[in-house]
Amino acid sequence: MLREILKRTAKFSEQKPFLMLLIILIVTVFAGISATNVKSQTAFEKMLPQDNPIIKTLYEVRDEFGGTDVITICIKLKPSDSSDKAVDIRDPRVLKAIKELEDNLRYVDGITSVSSPVDIIIQKNNGVVPNDIDTVKNILNKLPEDERKRIFNSDYSMTVVNAYTDAGGDQKKLMRVMDDVNERIEETPFPPGVKVIATGTPPMRKLMDELMKESQSFTTTVGLVGVLMILILYFRKPLSSIMPLLPVLIAVVWTGGAMGLLDIPLDMATAGIGSLILGLGIDYGIHLMHRYDEERRKGMPIDRAIETAVVETGTAVMATTATTVAGFLALVLAPLPMMANLGKVCALGIFFCMIVVLTLLPALIVIEERHIMPLIKRLKGDANDNQ
């Protein structure tokens, strides 16, 4: 029965290659649209089992008491050639800028509370920021030593503002909150010689989101170039080198579409899925192309060569796919959601590689043999006649 299905598939691809190509392209377009819905996930708690008491309690704390994630905004001195630079973090200009930043952050949707050392100094100075550094020093000297250490570092070159957010595992909200916080930081008029950097868990999650997307693009591109170079060295013909690669690229798009459809997030485990599918799935196309070339060298016509290549290679490819998918699906049973997602995506990617190679690649071979190569020969013949 399996061989009969493969025969019918080969016959359809051989007799109606452009229709097969159209069907695959239509599915790919819809998959590409679905792939735009893939969400990034950098929340640490989302990578752990959601039914664990620790994670459940974390969500309860957030619901009852607000944000548990802290954006730590570091205000520190930096080298500057300006004659008006701040040389002490206790400079009233710095404190006024911190106060302005603190007030602006309270209006950011998603920020639940803000605290800074300026609060204590203002409280001790009748509700206003001191106008000179001596007043600041006098206020600090009256505070207990352990309290002073929590306000500034030992050489008075750094202090922090803590902003609490309730974004939690909501990736879109977190990205928006961080964009708003960074915008407020840029707008705050700190004096020369002062550097302001947001750090802590939320900024690191934003950084991770950016690096995951960058890594996904970079690794997929490098993998694509590497695979293409090897195919060119092996087949030594441009068209024959590209054809086995096209089904795998389409399988990558289908995998992205499935991730969007099944709500599988892009996380640290799935960020490199493009290069993984390229490396694992390219074998199928190479085997089918090689078998087709082998049958053609034996003198078989195109239709017989396509059928033999698809049926004989297809059975092996399907068996290989089944074993590979079974191995990846074992990851679905892992207690870590991140590992389970990797298993699902890899299994889908390999399965899609098999489907596209066995349906599209034979159609591409027929299009090359019956349409592209004769056209190239006619063009070369016309060029020779003109000479």
C-alpha beads as a LAMMPS data file, in Angstrom:
LAMMPS data file: protein, C-alpha beads

387 atoms
386 bonds

1 atom types
1 bond types

-500.0 500.0 xlo xhi
-500.0 500.0 ylo yhi
-500.0 500.0 zlo zhi

Masses

1 110.0

Atoms # bond

1 1 1 0.000 0.000 0.000
2 1 1 2.835 2.366 0.874
3 1 1 4.545 1.726 -2.453
4 1 1 1.266 2.308 -4.266
5 1 1 0.840 5.697 -2.561
6 1 1 4.375 6.649 -3.543
7 1 1 3.728 5.547 -7.144
8 1 1 0.633 7.714 -7.366
9 1 1 2.495 10.649 -5.844
10 1 1 5.333 10.240 -8.342
11 1 1 2.869 9.967 -11.242
12 1 1 0.993 13.116 -10.198
13 1 1 4.248 15.082 -9.796
14 1 1 5.506 13.825 -13.163
15 1 1 2.295 14.496 -15.102
16 1 1 1.248 17.741 -13.411
17 1 1 4.434 19.310 -12.041
18 1 1 3.196 22.904 -12.207
19 1 1 -0.007 22.030 -10.346
20 1 1 2.027 20.298 -7.640
21 1 1 4.279 23.350 -7.453
22 1 1 1.236 25.622 -7.141
23 1 1 -0.273 23.510 -4.348
24 1 1 2.997 23.586 -2.382
25 1 1 3.365 27.348 -2.878
26 1 1 -0.188 28.017 -1.682
27 1 1 0.391 25.972 1.479
28 1 1 3.717 27.772 1.967
29 1 1 2.075 31.195 1.719
30 1 1 -0.447 30.275 4.418
31 1 1 2.333 28.778 6.547
32 1 1 4.359 31.971 6.169
33 1 1 1.383 34.035 7.323
34 1 1 0.912 31.738 10.316
35 1 1 4.641 31.970 11.122
36 1 1 4.232 35.685 11.817
37 1 1 2.160 34.692 14.862
38 1 1 5.041 32.849 16.531
39 1 1 5.659 34.424 19.932
40 1 1 9.001 34.814 21.647
41 1 1 9.199 33.436 25.165
42 1 1 12.007 34.484 27.506
43 1 1 10.203 34.273 30.861
44 1 1 12.146 31.858 33.044
45 1 1 9.002 30.619 34.798
46 1 1 7.418 29.724 31.435
47 1 1 10.289 27.320 30.808
48 1 1 9.374 25.343 33.934
49 1 1 6.398 23.035 34.616
50 1 1 3.338 25.243 35.109
51 1 1 1.743 22.889 37.645
52 1 1 4.737 23.051 39.992
53 1 1 3.816 24.587 43.401
54 1 1 6.709 27.057 43.164
55 1 1 5.462 28.434 39.831
56 1 1 1.842 28.475 40.979
57 1 1 2.824 30.406 44.105
58 1 1 4.768 32.907 41.987
59 1 1 1.637 33.644 39.963
60 1 1 -0.414 33.984 43.170
61 1 1 2.088 36.477 44.592
62 1 1 1.909 38.520 41.396
63 1 1 -1.880 38.534 41.484
64 1 1 -2.059 39.587 45.135
65 1 1 0.931 41.906 45.506
66 1 1 1.741 43.115 41.995
67 1 1 5.021 42.850 40.100
68 1 1 7.819 40.582 41.217
69 1 1 10.238 41.490 38.400
70 1 1 12.592 44.360 39.151
71 1 1 14.137 46.673 36.560
72 1 1 17.300 47.945 38.210
73 1 1 18.339 51.245 36.653
74 1 1 22.005 51.856 37.372
75 1 1 23.139 55.499 37.492
76 1 1 26.936 55.737 37.557
77 1 1 29.749 58.131 36.768
78 1 1 31.661 57.810 33.518
79 1 1 34.718 59.577 32.040
80 1 1 33.870 62.869 30.351
81 1 1 35.815 65.797 28.882
82 1 1 33.083 68.251 29.813
83 1 1 34.034 70.949 32.320
84 1 1 30.522 70.676 33.730
85 1 1 30.655 66.931 34.361
86 1 1 29.441 65.338 37.571
87 1 1 32.279 63.992 39.718
88 1 1 30.150 62.765 42.603
89 1 1 26.926 60.797 42.288
90 1 1 25.567 62.897 45.178
91 1 1 25.641 65.964 42.915
92 1 1 22.224 67.704 43.279
93 1 1 21.906 67.788 39.481
94 1 1 22.125 64.005 39.432
95 1 1 19.619 63.698 42.268
96 1 1 17.151 66.026 40.525
97 1 1 17.459 63.983 37.316
98 1 1 16.868 60.792 39.307
99 1 1 13.783 62.349 40.864
100 1 1 12.472 63.353 37.429
101 1 1 13.153 59.860 36.071
102 1 1 11.415 58.292 39.043
103 1 1 8.325 60.471 38.571
104 1 1 8.190 59.699 34.823
105 1 1 8.520 55.954 35.379
106 1 1 5.432 55.942 37.590
107 1 1 3.346 56.856 34.532
108 1 1 4.564 53.849 32.526
109 1 1 1.790 51.291 32.087
110 1 1 3.104 48.074 33.623
111 1 1 5.291 49.709 36.274
112 1 1 3.692 49.087 39.652
113 1 1 6.118 50.973 41.906
114 1 1 9.423 52.860 41.817
115 1 1 11.964 53.504 44.560
116 1 1 15.263 55.352 44.643
117 1 1 17.756 56.782 47.192
118 1 1 16.508 60.252 46.393
119 1 1 13.304 59.432 48.300
120 1 1 15.144 59.262 51.627
121 1 1 17.166 62.403 50.965
122 1 1 14.064 64.350 49.917
123 1 1 12.186 63.112 52.953
124 1 1 14.986 64.325 55.240
125 1 1 15.116 67.685 53.426
126 1 1 11.488 68.746 53.910
127 1 1 10.253 67.187 50.681
128 1 1 12.630 68.841 48.191
129 1 1 15.903 67.895 46.507
130 1 1 18.859 69.718 48.152
131 1 1 20.451 72.467 46.086
132 1 1 24.039 71.786 47.164
133 1 1 26.122 68.712 47.759
134 1 1 27.060 69.734 51.314
135 1 1 23.440 69.460 52.370
136 1 1 23.302 65.997 50.830
137 1 1 26.427 64.984 52.733
138 1 1 25.023 66.296 56.020
139 1 1 21.801 64.345 55.518
140 1 1 23.739 61.163 54.733
141 1 1 25.995 61.591 57.768
142 1 1 22.948 61.600 60.029
143 1 1 21.729 58.277 58.636
144 1 1 22.782 54.908 60.109
145 1 1 25.772 53.396 58.326
146 1 1 23.887 50.368 56.994
147 1 1 21.257 52.686 55.499
148 1 1 23.915 54.850 53.838
149 1 1 25.413 51.783 52.173
150 1 1 22.068 50.956 50.589
151 1 1 21.840 54.407 48.965
152 1 1 25.253 54.877 47.295
153 1 1 28.326 52.713 46.792
154 1 1 31.468 53.289 48.862
155 1 1 33.160 55.789 46.495
156 1 1 29.931 57.602 45.609
157 1 1 30.130 56.760 41.919
158 1 1 26.949 54.698 41.600
159 1 1 23.358 54.410 42.758
160 1 1 20.266 52.563 41.554
161 1 1 16.573 53.121 40.902
162 1 1 14.327 50.069 41.241
163 1 1 11.187 49.853 39.105
164 1 1 8.791 46.936 39.652
165 1 1 6.752 45.563 36.753
166 1 1 3.771 43.228 36.621
167 1 1 4.493 42.103 33.029
168 1 1 5.397 38.624 34.258
169 1 1 5.325 36.075 31.434
170 1 1 3.508 38.460 29.058
171 1 1 6.269 38.885 26.471
172 1 1 4.586 41.657 24.465
173 1 1 3.824 43.671 27.583
174 1 1 7.379 43.264 28.839
175 1 1 8.835 44.469 25.526
176 1 1 6.538 47.501 25.597
177 1 1 7.405 48.272 29.226
178 1 1 11.137 48.065 28.488
179 1 1 10.784 50.313 25.434
180 1 1 8.909 52.869 27.549
181 1 1 11.478 52.674 30.368
182 1 1 14.392 53.140 27.960
183 1 1 12.563 56.071 26.368
184 1 1 12.128 57.718 29.790
185 1 1 15.818 57.183 30.513
186 1 1 16.800 58.847 27.224
187 1 1 14.516 61.809 27.910
188 1 1 15.850 62.467 31.418
189 1 1 18.428 65.329 31.424
190 1 1 21.316 63.820 33.388
191 1 1 24.440 66.018 33.584
192 1 1 27.603 65.168 31.624
193 1 1 29.702 62.388 33.114
194 1 1 26.714 60.235 34.083
195 1 1 25.752 56.945 32.446
196 1 1 22.349 55.294 32.932
197 1 1 21.793 51.601 32.124
198 1 1 18.737 49.446 32.842
199 1 1 19.587 45.946 34.051
200 1 1 17.902 43.149 35.978
201 1 1 15.638 40.317 34.824
202 1 1 13.297 42.276 32.469
203 1 1 16.148 43.969 30.522
204 1 1 17.938 40.620 30.285
205 1 1 14.764 39.056 28.897
206 1 1 14.566 41.798 26.272
207 1 1 18.228 41.179 25.414
208 1 1 17.558 37.440 25.191
209 1 1 14.620 38.076 22.849
210 1 1 16.825 40.147 20.543
211 1 1 19.674 37.610 20.628
212 1 1 17.329 34.675 19.944
213 1 1 15.948 36.348 16.829
214 1 1 19.439 37.365 15.736
215 1 1 20.746 33.834 16.345
216 1 1 17.832 32.336 14.423
217 1 1 18.545 34.466 11.357
218 1 1 22.323 34.063 11.582
219 1 1 22.443 30.292 12.123
220 1 1 19.849 29.640 9.407
221 1 1 21.768 31.804 6.931
222 1 1 25.119 30.192 7.755
223 1 1 23.556 26.730 7.540
224 1 1 21.958 27.590 4.202
225 1 1 25.230 28.855 2.713
226 1 1 27.167 25.853 4.026
227 1 1 24.665 23.319 2.669
228 1 1 24.483 25.100 -0.697
229 1 1 28.276 25.077 -1.079
230 1 1 28.414 21.332 -0.406
231 1 1 25.582 20.691 -2.881
232 1 1 27.384 22.695 -5.571
233 1 1 30.575 20.700 -4.988
234 1 1 28.610 17.435 -5.167
235 1 1 26.252 17.999 -8.111
236 1 1 28.459 20.527 -9.963
237 1 1 25.352 22.022 -11.619
238 1 1 23.613 25.175 -10.295
239 1 1 20.044 23.954 -10.812
240 1 1 20.700 20.474 -9.442
241 1 1 22.363 22.047 -6.414
242 1 1 19.441 24.328 -5.610
243 1 1 16.621 21.829 -6.172
244 1 1 17.254 19.586 -3.102
245 1 1 17.536 22.714 -0.977
246 1 1 14.199 24.290 -1.951
247 1 1 12.006 21.609 -0.307
248 1 1 13.958 21.918 2.935
249 1 1 13.577 25.712 2.951
250 1 1 9.854 25.287 2.378
251 1 1 9.773 22.777 5.255
252 1 1 11.366 25.428 7.480
253 1 1 8.549 27.839 6.559
254 1 1 5.945 25.140 7.214
255 1 1 7.518 24.466 10.599
256 1 1 7.278 28.151 11.475
257 1 1 3.640 28.118 10.389
258 1 1 2.951 25.083 12.575
259 1 1 4.591 26.843 15.527
260 1 1 2.264 29.799 15.034
261 1 1 -0.770 27.547 14.606
262 1 1 0.004 25.312 17.594
263 1 1 1.147 28.232 19.788
264 1 1 4.661 26.835 20.199
265 1 1 6.890 29.756 21.262
266 1 1 10.322 30.726 20.036
267 1 1 12.553 30.106 23.045
268 1 1 16.179 29.256 23.753
269 1 1 15.667 25.660 22.591
270 1 1 13.744 26.370 19.373
271 1 1 15.708 29.457 18.245
272 1 1 18.084 27.362 16.128
273 1 1 15.428 25.177 14.522
274 1 1 16.077 26.561 11.017
275 1 1 19.661 25.307 10.838
276 1 1 18.665 22.017 12.518
277 1 1 16.048 21.275 9.866
278 1 1 18.444 22.268 7.089
279 1 1 21.085 19.883 8.370
280 1 1 18.747 16.965 9.061
281 1 1 16.365 17.315 6.118
282 1 1 18.764 17.908 3.232
283 1 1 19.669 14.184 3.165
284 1 1 16.259 13.254 1.770
285 1 1 16.605 15.486 -1.281
286 1 1 20.165 14.348 -1.971
287 1 1 19.160 10.664 -1.873
288 1 1 16.209 11.191 -4.224
289 1 1 18.221 13.314 -6.673
290 1 1 21.072 10.807 -6.665
291 1 1 18.727 7.877 -7.343
292 1 1 17.015 9.773 -10.176
293 1 1 20.365 10.580 -11.817
294 1 1 21.347 6.938 -11.439
295 1 1 18.200 5.730 -13.196
296 1 1 18.614 8.267 -15.996
297 1 1 22.172 7.124 -16.594
298 1 1 20.770 3.608 -17.051
299 1 1 18.711 4.962 -19.959
300 1 1 15.327 5.129 -18.235
301 1 1 12.837 7.776 -19.456
302 1 1 11.902 10.633 -17.146
303 1 1 8.611 9.136 -15.954
304 1 1 10.123 5.744 -15.089
305 1 1 13.156 7.330 -13.451
306 1 1 10.943 9.591 -11.307
307 1 1 8.747 6.676 -10.250
308 1 1 11.693 4.458 -9.344
309 1 1 13.454 7.239 -7.434
310 1 1 10.351 8.202 -5.453
311 1 1 9.242 4.644 -4.665
312 1 1 12.632 3.141 -3.845
313 1 1 14.048 6.192 -2.062
314 1 1 10.683 7.154 -0.579
315 1 1 10.279 3.946 1.413
316 1 1 13.701 4.413 2.990
317 1 1 13.042 8.114 3.593
318 1 1 9.727 7.344 5.296
319 1 1 11.352 4.737 7.536
320 1 1 14.150 7.159 8.417
321 1 1 11.608 9.898 9.111
322 1 1 9.578 7.618 11.373
323 1 1 12.603 6.695 13.497
324 1 1 13.830 10.297 13.686
325 1 1 10.379 11.637 14.580
326 1 1 9.998 8.959 17.254
327 1 1 13.304 10.013 18.785
328 1 1 12.332 13.685 18.847
329 1 1 8.839 12.987 20.166
330 1 1 10.442 11.376 23.216
331 1 1 11.431 14.919 24.199
332 1 1 7.733 15.804 24.424
333 1 1 7.591 13.705 27.587
334 1 1 10.327 15.790 29.230
335 1 1 9.145 17.721 32.320
336 1 1 10.716 20.931 30.971
337 1 1 8.321 22.703 28.536
338 1 1 11.342 24.089 26.679
339 1 1 12.588 20.574 25.866
340 1 1 9.067 19.433 24.954
341 1 1 8.769 22.343 22.507
342 1 1 12.068 21.393 20.893
343 1 1 10.842 17.831 20.418
344 1 1 7.582 18.963 18.828
345 1 1 9.250 21.413 16.452
346 1 1 12.002 19.022 15.344
347 1 1 9.493 16.215 14.759
348 1 1 7.273 18.533 12.697
349 1 1 10.252 19.873 10.742
350 1 1 11.538 16.435 9.764
351 1 1 8.047 15.256 8.842
352 1 1 7.509 18.321 6.639
353 1 1 10.903 17.729 4.979
354 1 1 9.790 14.233 4.008
355 1 1 6.440 15.439 2.646
356 1 1 7.877 18.293 0.580
357 1 1 10.811 16.291 -0.778
358 1 1 8.582 13.417 -1.960
359 1 1 6.023 15.738 -3.577
360 1 1 7.794 18.888 -4.721
361 1 1 11.263 17.640 -5.667
362 1 1 10.015 15.211 -8.354
363 1 1 7.951 18.057 -9.837
364 1 1 11.007 20.331 -9.855
365 1 1 13.069 17.626 -11.567
366 1 1 10.436 17.257 -14.293
367 1 1 10.228 21.024 -14.772
368 1 1 14.007 21.172 -15.134
369 1 1 14.213 18.240 -17.550
370 1 1 11.231 19.065 -19.764
371 1 1 11.074 22.844 -19.669
372 1 1 14.141 24.617 -18.288
373 1 1 16.934 22.572 -19.910
374 1 1 15.313 22.569 -23.414
375 1 1 14.816 26.329 -23.092
376 1 1 18.468 26.832 -22.161
377 1 1 19.558 24.682 -25.115
378 1 1 17.372 26.696 -27.504
379 1 1 18.781 29.950 -26.175
380 1 1 22.341 28.659 -26.599
381 1 1 21.496 27.480 -30.102
382 1 1 20.070 30.868 -31.049
383 1 1 23.176 32.570 -29.653
384 1 1 25.438 30.308 -31.717
385 1 1 23.370 30.961 -34.861
386 1 1 23.666 34.710 -34.348
387 1 1 27.427 34.393 -34.163

Bonds

1 1 1 2
2 1 2 3
3 1 3 4
4 1 4 5
5 1 5 6
6 1 6 7
7 1 7 8
8 1 8 9
9 1 9 10
10 1 10 11
11 1 11 12
12 1 12 13
13 1 13 14
14 1 14 15
15 1 15 16
16 1 16 17
17 1 17 18
18 1 18 19
19 1 19 20
20 1 20 21
21 1 21 22
22 1 22 23
23 1 23 24
24 1 24 25
25 1 25 26
26 1 26 27
27 1 27 28
28 1 28 29
29 1 29 30
30 1 30 31
31 1 31 32
32 1 32 33
33 1 33 34
34 1 34 35
35 1 35 36
36 1 36 37
37 1 37 38
38 1 38 39
39 1 39 40
40 1 40 41
41 1 41 42
42 1 42 43
43 1 43 44
44 1 44 45
45 1 45 46
46 1 46 47
47 1 47 48
48 1 48 49
49 1 49 50
50 1 50 51
51 1 51 52
52 1 52 53
53 1 53 54
54 1 54 55
55 1 55 56
56 1 56 57
57 1 57 58
58 1 58 59
59 1 59 60
60 1 60 61
61 1 61 62
62 1 62 63
63 1 63 64
64 1 64 65
65 1 65 66
66 1 66 67
67 1 67 68
68 1 68 69
69 1 69 70
70 1 70 71
71 1 71 72
72 1 72 73
73 1 73 74
74 1 74 75
75 1 75 76
76 1 76 77
77 1 77 78
78 1 78 79
79 1 79 80
80 1 80 81
81 1 81 82
82 1 82 83
83 1 83 84
84 1 84 85
85 1 85 86
86 1 86 87
87 1 87 88
88 1 88 89
89 1 89 90
90 1 90 91
91 1 91 92
92 1 92 93
93 1 93 94
94 1 94 95
95 1 95 96
96 1 96 97
97 1 97 98
98 1 98 99
99 1 99 100
100 1 100 101
101 1 101 102
102 1 102 103
103 1 103 104
104 1 104 105
105 1 105 106
106 1 106 107
107 1 107 108
108 1 108 109
109 1 109 110
110 1 110 111
111 1 111 112
112 1 112 113
113 1 113 114
114 1 114 115
115 1 115 116
116 1 116 117
117 1 117 118
118 1 118 119
119 1 119 120
120 1 120 121
121 1 121 122
122 1 122 123
123 1 123 124
124 1 124 125
125 1 125 126
126 1 126 127
127 1 127 128
128 1 128 129
129 1 129 130
130 1 130 131
131 1 131 132
132 1 132 133
133 1 133 134
134 1 134 135
135 1 135 136
136 1 136 137
137 1 137 138
138 1 138 139
139 1 139 140
140 1 140 141
141 1 141 142
142 1 142 143
143 1 143 144
144 1 144 145
145 1 145 146
146 1 146 147
147 1 147 148
148 1 148 149
149 1 149 150
150 1 150 151
151 1 151 152
152 1 152 153
153 1 153 154
154 1 154 155
155 1 155 156
156 1 156 157
157 1 157 158
158 1 158 159
159 1 159 160
160 1 160 161
161 1 161 162
162 1 162 163
163 1 163 164
164 1 164 165
165 1 165 166
166 1 166 167
167 1 167 168
168 1 168 169
169 1 169 170
170 1 170 171
171 1 171 172
172 1 172 173
173 1 173 174
174 1 174 175
175 1 175 176
176 1 176 177
177 1 177 178
178 1 178 179
179 1 179 180
180 1 180 181
181 1 181 182
182 1 182 183
183 1 183 184
184 1 184 185
185 1 185 186
186 1 186 187
187 1 187 188
188 1 188 189
189 1 189 190
190 1 190 191
191 1 191 192
192 1 192 193
193 1 193 194
194 1 194 195
195 1 195 196
196 1 196 197
197 1 197 198
198 1 198 199
199 1 199 200
200 1 200 201
201 1 201 202
202 1 202 203
203 1 203 204
204 1 204 205
205 1 205 206
206 1 206 207
207 1 207 208
208 1 208 209
209 1 209 210
210 1 210 211
211 1 211 212
212 1 212 213
213 1 213 214
214 1 214 215
215 1 215 216
216 1 216 217
217 1 217 218
218 1 218 219
219 1 219 220
220 1 220 221
221 1 221 222
222 1 222 223
223 1 223 224
224 1 224 225
225 1 225 226
226 1 226 227
227 1 227 228
228 1 228 229
229 1 229 230
230 1 230 231
231 1 231 232
232 1 232 233
233 1 233 234
234 1 234 235
235 1 235 236
236 1 236 237
237 1 237 238
238 1 238 239
239 1 239 240
240 1 240 241
241 1 241 242
242 1 242 243
243 1 243 244
244 1 244 245
245 1 245 246
246 1 246 247
247 1 247 248
248 1 248 249
249 1 249 250
250 1 250 251
251 1 251 252
252 1 252 253
253 1 253 254
254 1 254 255
255 1 255 256
256 1 256 257
257 1 257 258
258 1 258 259
259 1 259 260
260 1 260 261
261 1 261 262
262 1 262 263
263 1 263 264
264 1 264 265
265 1 265 266
266 1 266 267
267 1 267 268
268 1 268 269
269 1 269 270
270 1 270 271
271 1 271 272
272 1 272 273
273 1 273 274
274 1 274 275
275 1 275 276
276 1 276 277
277 1 277 278
278 1 278 279
279 1 279 280
280 1 280 281
281 1 281 282
282 1 282 283
283 1 283 284
284 1 284 285
285 1 285 286
286 1 286 287
287 1 287 288
288 1 288 289
289 1 289 290
290 1 290 291
291 1 291 292
292 1 292 293
293 1 293 294
294 1 294 295
295 1 295 296
296 1 296 297
297 1 297 298
298 1 298 299
299 1 299 300
300 1 300 301
301 1 301 302
302 1 302 303
303 1 303 304
304 1 304 305
305 1 305 306
306 1 306 307
307 1 307 308
308 1 308 309
309 1 309 310
310 1 310 311
311 1 311 312
312 1 312 313
313 1 313 314
314 1 314 315
315 1 315 316
316 1 316 317
317 1 317 318
318 1 318 319
319 1 319 320
320 1 320 321
321 1 321 322
322 1 322 323
323 1 323 324
324 1 324 325
325 1 325 326
326 1 326 327
327 1 327 328
328 1 328 329
329 1 329 330
330 1 330 331
331 1 331 332
332 1 332 333
333 1 333 334
334 1 334 335
335 1 335 336
336 1 336 337
337 1 337 338
338 1 338 339
339 1 339 340
340 1 340 341
341 1 341 342
342 1 342 343
343 1 343 344
344 1 344 345
345 1 345 346
346 1 346 347
347 1 347 348
348 1 348 349
349 1 349 350
350 1 350 351
351 1 351 352
352 1 352 353
353 1 353 354
354 1 354 355
355 1 355 356
356 1 356 357
357 1 357 358
358 1 358 359
359 1 359 360
360 1 360 361
361 1 361 362
362 1 362 363
363 1 363 364
364 1 364 365
365 1 365 366
366 1 366 367
367 1 367 368
368 1 368 369
369 1 369 370
370 1 370 371
371 1 371 372
372 1 372 373
373 1 373 374
374 1 374 375
375 1 375 376
376 1 376 377
377 1 377 378
378 1 378 379
379 1 379 380
380 1 380 381
381 1 381 382
382 1 382 383
383 1 383 384
384 1 384 385
385 1 385 386
386 1 386 387
